[in-house]
Amino acid sequence: MCRALLVLPLLATAACPPPPATEALCGVCVEEKCHDLAARCAEDGDCGCVASCFGGAGVPGIDACVEQCGLVERPALFFDVEECAAAACPDAEDECATPAGYVPPDDGTVLTTDAPIGGGTLADCGIDPALPFDPSSSVLQLQSIDGAVCVRLERRDDGPGQAANTAWTLLRARLGPLGTVADVEDAAALCWYSSHHNFADWAHVWTGTRRHDLHLEEFGWGGVRSYALHTFEAGPLDGACAPTADGTAPVGEPLALFPVGG
């Protein structure tokens, strides 16, 4: 199996098939327009391999890149890179050779949203960009790829849980699109589901008008992490903290979020 680390901006490694020289503009465009997504993809060996090959082959060569990397399907983290490149790097000047009308595969999330998911009136989440991001810390700061939606969670480490995990209690949540951010501190409107090994945790927040369910995934020990915000027109939380998105009447599609602070 081809395992390579994506080296930006060249998007090529010795372990993967080298990109054709005539298609190098795709890699340059991906680095310029989709840098954060490509860097996140590079943390996973399989995704990094497909992305480095894609940087030379462009959209028409994705299936061949998947095969050359010894895979049977696109890595989950590659969906965002492909979606971004297809929109931001069209066929102008032979960049990524994205065909007209091309629609990338759907991984269930979107990168941006204009759905009315806000449930408050604050200007923003009060995110501190100087605070280094630590996925195991008491404060988590996330935002959408365009910075239009933010999430800031404060939680308490309650020690070892019963599922070989860390038991967390959600203490406060600020979240939503800029200008309609909600600030929730009521314990009855907050809960944190701590999964086995914390590989698939959920933070649930009721703003009074919107129900937000944030999925926090880790792909194996020390693996790549992903964050997706689900919004519903659902009511207050019930007594049990759910291990899934359990609202009704979804508002828009799940929104992919990314760490703030590196």
C-alpha positions as CSV (number, residue, x, y, z in Angstrom):
1,M,0.0,0.0,0.0
2,C,1.3,3.4,-1.0
3,R,1.9,5.6,2.1
4,A,3.3,9.0,1.5
5,L,3.3,12.3,3.3
6,L,1.9,15.2,1.3
7,V,4.6,17.8,0.8
8,L,3.2,21.2,0.0
9,P,3.3,22.9,-2.4
10,L,4.9,20.2,-4.6
11,L,2.3,17.6,-3.8
12,A,4.6,14.8,-4.8
13,T,6.7,12.2,-2.9
14,A,9.0,9.4,-3.8
15,A,6.7,6.7,-2.5
16,C,3.8,7.7,-4.9
17,P,3.6,7.9,-8.6
18,P,5.2,11.2,-9.7
19,P,2.9,13.8,-11.3
20,P,3.2,14.5,-15.0
21,A,5.1,17.7,-15.5
22,T,2.3,19.0,-17.8
23,E,-0.3,18.9,-15.0
24,A,1.7,20.6,-12.2
25,L,-0.6,23.5,-12.1
26,C,-3.3,21.5,-10.3
27,G,-0.9,20.9,-7.3
28,V,-0.1,24.6,-7.2
29,C,-3.8,25.6,-7.2
30,V,-4.7,23.1,-4.5
31,E,-1.9,24.5,-2.3
32,E,-3.1,28.0,-2.9
33,K,-6.9,27.5,-2.6
34,C,-7.2,24.4,-0.4
35,H,-4.2,24.5,1.8
36,D,-5.8,23.7,5.1
37,L,-7.7,20.8,3.7
38,A,-4.7,19.4,1.9
39,A,-2.5,19.7,5.0
40,R,-5.1,17.8,7.1
41,C,-5.3,15.1,4.4
42,A,-1.5,14.8,4.5
43,E,-1.6,13.7,8.1
44,D,-3.2,10.4,6.9
45,G,-0.9,8.1,4.8
46,D,-3.6,6.9,2.4
47,C,-5.1,10.3,1.9
48,G,-1.7,11.9,1.5
49,C,-0.8,9.4,-1.2
50,V,-4.0,10.0,-3.2
51,A,-3.7,13.8,-2.8
52,S,0.0,13.9,-3.9
53,C,-0.9,11.9,-7.1
54,F,-4.0,14.1,-7.6
55,G,-1.8,17.2,-7.6
56,G,-0.4,16.1,-10.8
57,A,-3.2,14.1,-12.4
58,G,-6.1,16.4,-11.7
59,V,-9.8,15.5,-11.3
60,P,-9.9,13.1,-14.3
61,G,-7.0,11.0,-12.7
62,I,-8.5,10.5,-9.2
63,D,-9.7,6.9,-9.8
64,A,-6.3,6.0,-11.2
65,C,-4.6,7.6,-8.2
66,V,-6.8,5.6,-5.8
67,E,-5.8,2.4,-7.6
68,Q,-2.1,3.3,-7.7
69,C,-2.1,3.9,-4.0
70,G,-3.4,0.4,-3.4
71,L,-6.8,1.5,-2.3
72,V,-10.3,0.5,-3.4
73,E,-12.0,3.8,-2.6
74,R,-11.2,7.4,-1.8
75,P,-10.0,8.0,1.7
76,A,-12.6,9.8,3.8
77,L,-10.4,12.8,4.3
78,F,-9.9,13.2,0.6
79,F,-13.5,14.1,-0.1
80,D,-13.0,17.7,1.2
81,V,-9.8,18.2,-0.9
82,E,-11.6,17.0,-4.0
83,E,-14.7,19.1,-3.4
84,C,-12.6,22.2,-2.8
85,A,-10.3,21.7,-5.8
86,A,-13.2,21.0,-8.1
87,A,-14.8,24.3,-7.2
88,A,-11.7,26.4,-6.8
89,C,-9.4,25.0,-9.5
90,P,-11.4,24.6,-12.8
91,D,-9.9,23.8,-16.2
92,A,-8.5,27.2,-16.7
93,E,-4.9,26.9,-17.8
94,D,-5.1,23.1,-17.3
95,E,-5.2,23.4,-13.5
96,C,-7.2,20.4,-12.2
97,A,-9.1,19.8,-15.5
98,T,-12.4,19.7,-13.7
99,P,-15.1,18.9,-16.3
100,A,-18.0,21.3,-16.6
101,G,-20.9,20.3,-14.4
102,Y,-18.7,17.9,-12.3
103,V,-20.1,17.0,-8.9
104,P,-17.7,15.5,-6.4
105,P,-18.7,12.4,-4.4
106,D,-20.8,13.2,-1.3
107,D,-19.3,12.4,2.1
108,G,-22.3,13.8,3.9
109,T,-20.8,17.2,4.9
110,V,-20.5,20.6,3.3
111,L,-17.7,23.1,3.4
112,T,-19.9,26.2,3.6
113,T,-23.6,26.8,4.3
114,D,-26.2,29.5,3.9
115,A,-28.7,27.6,5.9
116,P,-30.2,29.5,8.9
117,I,-28.4,27.4,11.5
118,G,-27.8,30.3,14.0
119,G,-29.6,30.4,17.3
120,G,-28.3,33.5,19.0
121,T,-27.3,37.1,18.6
122,L,-23.6,37.3,19.4
123,A,-21.2,38.7,16.8
124,D,-18.7,35.8,17.2
125,C,-17.5,33.0,19.4
126,G,-14.8,35.0,21.1
127,I,-12.2,32.6,19.7
128,D,-8.6,33.2,20.8
129,P,-6.4,32.5,17.7
130,A,-3.3,32.6,19.8
131,L,-4.5,29.6,21.9
132,P,-2.8,26.4,20.4
133,F,-5.2,23.8,19.4
134,D,-5.1,20.6,21.6
135,P,-7.8,18.1,20.9
136,S,-7.5,16.8,24.4
137,S,-7.7,20.2,26.2
138,S,-10.6,21.8,28.1
139,V,-11.2,24.3,25.4
140,L,-11.9,23.4,21.7
141,Q,-12.0,26.1,19.1
142,L,-13.3,25.2,15.6
143,Q,-14.5,27.1,12.5
144,S,-15.8,26.4,9.0
145,I,-13.3,26.6,6.1
146,D,-14.4,30.1,5.2
147,G,-14.5,31.3,8.9
148,A,-18.2,32.1,8.7
149,V,-19.3,29.6,11.4
150,C,-17.5,29.2,14.7
151,V,-17.6,26.8,17.6
152,R,-16.0,27.3,21.0
153,L,-16.5,24.6,23.6
154,E,-15.5,24.5,27.3
155,R,-15.5,21.1,29.0
156,R,-14.3,19.4,32.2
157,D,-12.2,16.3,32.3
158,D,-13.9,14.0,34.7
159,G,-11.2,11.4,34.6
160,P,-11.2,7.8,33.2
161,G,-14.6,6.7,31.9
162,Q,-16.0,3.2,31.7
163,A,-15.3,2.7,28.0
164,A,-11.5,3.0,28.0
165,N,-11.9,6.7,27.5
166,T,-11.9,10.1,29.1
167,A,-15.2,11.2,30.6
168,W,-16.1,14.8,29.6
169,T,-18.7,17.2,30.9
170,L,-19.7,20.1,28.5
171,L,-19.8,23.3,30.5
172,R,-20.3,26.0,27.9
173,A,-20.8,26.3,24.2
174,R,-20.7,29.2,21.8
175,L,-21.6,28.3,18.3
176,G,-23.2,29.5,15.1
177,P,-22.6,31.8,12.1
178,L,-21.0,35.1,12.8
179,G,-23.7,37.5,13.9
180,T,-26.1,34.8,15.1
181,V,-23.8,33.0,17.6
182,A,-25.5,31.4,20.6
183,D,-23.9,31.3,24.1
184,V,-25.2,28.4,26.2
185,E,-24.2,27.7,29.8
186,D,-27.4,25.9,31.1
187,A,-26.4,22.4,32.2
188,A,-29.8,21.1,31.1
189,A,-29.1,22.3,27.5
190,L,-25.6,20.8,27.3
191,C,-24.3,17.3,27.2
192,W,-21.2,15.4,26.1
193,Y,-21.3,11.8,25.0
194,S,-17.9,10.1,25.6
195,S,-17.5,7.2,23.2
196,H,-15.3,4.1,23.4
197,H,-11.7,5.4,23.3
198,N,-13.3,8.8,22.5
199,F,-13.1,7.8,18.8
200,A,-16.7,9.1,18.1
201,D,-17.7,11.6,20.7
202,W,-20.8,13.9,20.4
203,A,-21.4,17.3,22.0
204,H,-25.1,18.3,22.1
205,V,-26.3,21.9,22.6
206,W,-29.9,23.3,22.7
207,T,-29.9,27.1,22.0
208,G,-33.6,27.6,22.6
209,T,-34.3,27.7,18.8
210,R,-31.8,25.3,17.3
211,R,-30.4,21.9,18.3
212,H,-26.7,21.5,17.5
213,D,-25.0,18.1,17.5
214,L,-21.2,18.2,17.0
215,H,-19.5,14.9,16.0
216,L,-15.9,14.6,17.0
217,E,-14.1,11.7,15.4
218,E,-10.6,10.2,15.7
219,F,-9.6,7.6,13.2
220,G,-7.6,5.2,15.5
221,W,-5.1,6.0,18.2
222,G,-3.3,9.3,17.3
223,G,-5.1,9.3,14.0
224,V,-6.6,12.1,12.0
225,R,-9.5,13.9,13.6
226,S,-12.6,15.4,12.0
227,Y,-15.4,17.6,13.2
228,A,-19.0,17.9,11.7
229,L,-21.7,20.2,13.0
230,H,-25.3,18.9,12.6
231,T,-28.1,21.4,13.1
232,F,-31.8,20.6,13.7
233,E,-35.1,22.3,14.5
234,A,-35.4,20.0,17.5
235,G,-36.4,20.6,21.1
236,P,-34.5,20.5,24.4
237,L,-32.2,17.6,25.2
238,D,-33.6,14.5,26.9
239,G,-32.1,12.9,29.9
240,A,-29.8,10.5,28.0
241,C,-26.8,12.0,26.2
242,A,-27.0,10.4,22.8
243,P,-24.2,8.6,20.9
244,T,-25.5,10.1,17.6
245,A,-27.2,13.0,16.0
246,D,-30.7,12.6,17.3
247,G,-32.6,15.8,16.3
248,T,-35.4,16.1,13.9
249,A,-36.0,18.5,11.0
250,P,-32.4,19.1,9.9
251,V,-31.4,22.6,9.0
252,G,-29.0,22.3,6.0
253,E,-26.3,19.6,5.7
254,P,-23.7,18.7,8.3
255,L,-21.0,21.3,8.2
256,A,-17.3,20.3,8.2
257,L,-15.3,22.3,10.9
258,F,-11.6,22.6,11.4
259,P,-9.4,23.5,14.4
260,V,-8.3,27.1,15.1
261,G,-4.9,27.6,16.4
262,G,-2.9,24.9,14.6
